């Protein structure tokens, strides 16, 4: 699990995929991803999975958000 207010979503997704590949280098397990449901996160996940040729399942969950909004850079 990881999060950042300093790095864009695409950078964080790449980092998470790097971690997953270190844990399962032969891709013997099915990868599941849990996100807060933001469309840009799902798009970045799908793009990175396609780039790496990885099959995964993503699940969205909604959390009550605070009244502070932190802008998220778009997926590159």
C-alpha positions in Angstrom: 0.0 0.0 0.0 1.3 3.4 -0.9 0.1 7.0 -1.3 1.5 10.4 -2.1 0.5 14.0 -2.2 3.8 14.9 -3.9 3.9 12.4 -6.8 1.4 12.1 -9.7 -0.8 9.1 -9.9 1.1 7.6 -12.9 4.3 7.7 -10.9 2.7 6.0 -8.0 1.1 3.3 -10.2 4.5 2.6 -11.8 6.0 2.2 -8.3 3.3 -0.1 -7.2 3.7 -2.3 -10.3 7.4 -2.4 -9.6 6.8 -3.6 -6.1 4.3 -6.2 -7.3 6.8 -7.5 -9.9 9.4 -7.8 -7.2 7.0 -9.9 -5.1 5.7 -12.0 -8.0 8.4 -11.9 -10.7 7.1 -14.9 -12.5 3.5 -13.6 -12.3 2.2 -16.8 -10.7 -0.5 -15.0 -8.7 -3.5 -13.0 -9.8 -3.0 -9.3 -9.1 -5.9 -7.4 -7.4 -5.8 -3.7 -7.0 -8.0 -1.7 -4.6 -8.5 2.0 -5.4 -10.8 4.7 -4.1 -12.7 4.8 -7.4 -11.2 7.9 -9.0 -11.4 7.4 -12.8 -7.8 8.8 -13.4 -6.5 6.1 -11.0 -8.3 3.3 -12.9 -7.1 4.7 -16.2 -3.5 4.8 -15.0 -3.7 1.3 -13.7 -5.2 0.0 -17.0 -2.4 1.8 -19.0 0.4 0.4 -16.8 -1.0 -3.1 -16.8 -1.3 -3.0 -20.6 2.2 -1.6 -21.0 3.6 -4.5 -18.9 1.3 -7.2 -20.2 -0.2 -7.9 -16.8 -3.7 -9.2 -16.1 -5.3 -7.7 -13.0 -8.6 -7.1 -11.3 -9.3 -3.6 -10.0 -11.9 -2.9 -7.3 -13.2 0.5 -6.3 -14.3 1.6 -2.9 -15.7 4.9 -1.8 -14.4 6.8 1.2 -15.8 9.9 2.8 -13.5 12.6 1.6 -12.2 15.4 3.8 -13.2 19.0 3.0 -9.7 19.7 1.7 -9.1 19.0 -2.0 -5.7 18.0 -3.3 -5.5 18.2 -7.1 -4.2 15.1 -8.8 -2.0 15.4 -11.8 -3.5 13.6 -14.9 -2.2 10.2 -15.9 0.6 10.6 -18.5 
